[in-house]
Amino acid sequence: MPAIRPVLSLRGIRKAFPGVVALDGVDLDLMPGEVHVLLGENGAGKSTLMKIISGAVQRDAGEIAIDGVAVELNGPRHAQELGIGIIYQEFNLIPHLTAAENILLGREPKLFPGVIDQRRLVRAAQQQLDDLGVTLSAGERVSHLSVAQQQMVEVAKALSLNARVLIMDEPTSALTNQEISELFEAIRRLKTRGVAIVYISHRMEELFAIGDRVTVLRDGRHVGTRGIGE
């Protein structure tokens, strides 16, 4: 049986800002269908690394490869086109629009030029939400949704862009225990679809509840990577 190839590989990633080296020779492999937890104290370089993966920040040195092929990420839109999605703690949603309008923003199905096909729009967005196991109407205005529901809209939006890699930055920071359980169930569904997830957290209990492997960063350096339970 052939070895499974990482969907995303990072080698020797370095990034410096005036007066500080944020990342120094960081390696990371992300496998299809895994939850890879990224741990580290504030200032360890987690956020900088994720911004580089998502195209928001350019690395100074090192290599990024998708499916074994080296790539240059020329901004967030290019990263999206390559199948990389990110969900920040501050959601990128438009409150006065519906969940469906946010999920398919800029890609709305048209009846004819200039006129959106609302039925197809809602139907397509609802399918994305249903696939996540979320009890949420795609026609609901985002401003009426809970934080957990808005987070699921962000996930559905990323998946509608055919994300194969999904970065989640402290996704449980504002959720109740019940909402965390629902998020974890949605993550398990994503795993079965082969989506690779980078999960940033400072909560050790979440590492064992949802993670497959863990990478630890300290002072911008890669301390180590281990399978959960090893």
N, C-alpha and C positions, 0 to 999 in steps of 0.2 A: 504493500500500500504506500503510495507516495506521501511524503511528509507534507503537512499542512503549512502553507506559506503565510507569513504575516500579511495582513491587509495593509498595515502601516508600520514602517520601520524608521527609526531615528538613529543616527550615528554621529557621535561627536558634536552634538549641538552646543554652540557657544553663543552667548549674547551678553554684551556689556553696555551699560549706560554710564554717563559721566559719573565717575567716582565709585562705581560698583560693578562687579562681574555678577550678573544675574544667573547665568548658566555657564558651566565649564565642563565641556566634554560629556554631555548627557546622552546615554543610549536608552532606547525604548523600543520594544516590539509589541505590537497589538495584534492579537489573533482573532479571526472571525468568531463571532458568537461568545466572546468572553467579556466579563466585567473586570477591568483592570483598574484597581484602586490606586490612586496616587496620594501618598501621604507625605507630610512634611510640615514643619512649623511655618508661621508667617515669615516670609522672606526667604523661604527655601528655594523658590523658583518655580513653583507649581503653575501660577497664573501666567508667568512669562512663557513657559513651555507650551501651555494650551493656546496662548495667543499666536505663537509661532505655527502650531499645527493648524489653527483655523485661518491662517493667512493675515491676521491683523497686525502682526509684527514680523519683520524680516530678521532672520538669523544672521549672525556675523560669520559663522563657520559651521561646517558639518553637512550632513546629507539627510534628505527626506526621500523615502521611497514608498510608492504605493504598488502593491502586488509585485514587489521586487524591481520596479522601474523608478529610477531617480526622477524627481519632479522639482520644479520651482513653483512655489505658491505665490502667485502674483495678486494677492489681496483676498479678502473674504469671499467674494463672489466666485473667484477661481477655485478656492477650496471647496465651496458648495458644489460646483460643477464636477469636482473630482470625488464627491461623495462624503465630504467631511462637514458635519454640523456641530454647532455648539450652543448650549443653553446656559446663559449667564445667570447669576443671581438676580440681576435686574433684567426683567423680561423685555423683549423687543416686540411688543404688541401695541396695536392701536385700540385704545379702550372703547371708542364709540362705534367701532366696527364689530360685526359678529365673529364668532369663532371661525366660521367657514370663510369669511372674507379675509381674515388674518392668515389662515392656513394656506390659501391659494392667492395671496396678494401678488398682483402683477402677472398672474398666470390664469386668470379667470376664464372659464369657457364662455364663448360668445354665441349669441343667436345670429348676429351679423355684426360687422364692424361698429364698435362703439356701444353695443348693447350686450350686457352680461346675461347669460343664461342662468338665472338664479336657481332653478331646479337642479340643473346639473352641478352647479357650484356647491349647493348644500349636500347633494347626494354624494359627491366625491369626497368632501370633507368629512361627512358623517362616516363614510367607510373607513377613513383613516382613524377616526376616534374609536369606532367599534372594534377595529383590529387590535387596538391597545387594551380593550376590555374596559373602556371608560364609559360610565353612565353620564353622558353629556350631550345636549342638543347642539348641533352645529349651527343652528340658527340663533343661539343665545348671544346677546351682546357681551363682549369681553368684560366690560365694566361691571357686569352683574355676577361674574364668576369669582369663586374663591381662589386663593393663591394656588392651591393644588390643581384646580381645574385649569387655571391659566398656564401652569407648567405643562399639563398634558396637551394643551393647544400648541405650545412651543414644540413639544416632541412630535406631534402630528405634522406640524409645518415642516420640520426637518425631514421626516420620513416621506413627505410628499415631494421632497426634492431628491428622493432616492439616496438618502444618507446611508452609507455603509459603516461610517465611524461617527459616533455620537459622544460628544464631550459634555458631561454634566458637572457643573461647578457648585459644590455644596448644595445639592438639590433638596435636602431635607431641613435646611436651616429654619424655615418658617412653617413647617408642617406639623400637624398633630400625629399621634401614634397611629391612628386609623388611616390617615392620609399617607403616612410613610409605608404602611402595609400595602396600600393600593398602588403606590409608586413602584414598590419592589415587584409586585405582580406584573405590572406593565413592563418592567425591565426584563423579567423572566420571559415574557412573550417576545420581546425584541431579540433576546438571545437565541430563541428557537428559530428566528428568521435569519440568523447569521450576522446580525448587527453587532459590531464591536463597540464596547462602551468604555470610555475613560471616565472614571468616577472619582472626583476630588472630594475628599472628606477629611475631617479631623476627628471623627467619631470612630473609635476602635471597634465598637460593637457592630457598626455597619459593615466593616471589613469582613467579619465572619458571617454576617447575615446575607450578603449579596455578592461578595467578591470571589473571583476565581484565582487571581494573582494580585500581588501588591508590589509596587515600586516605591521606595523611600528616597526622597531628596533631602539633602542637608546642605545649606549654604551654597546652593546652585550646583551641587555635585550629586551624581548617582551613587547612593550608598549600596543599593542592592535590589534585586527582584526575586521574589519567592512565590511559589504556589501556596495557597491558603492551606494550612495544616502541615506544611513541610517542616 
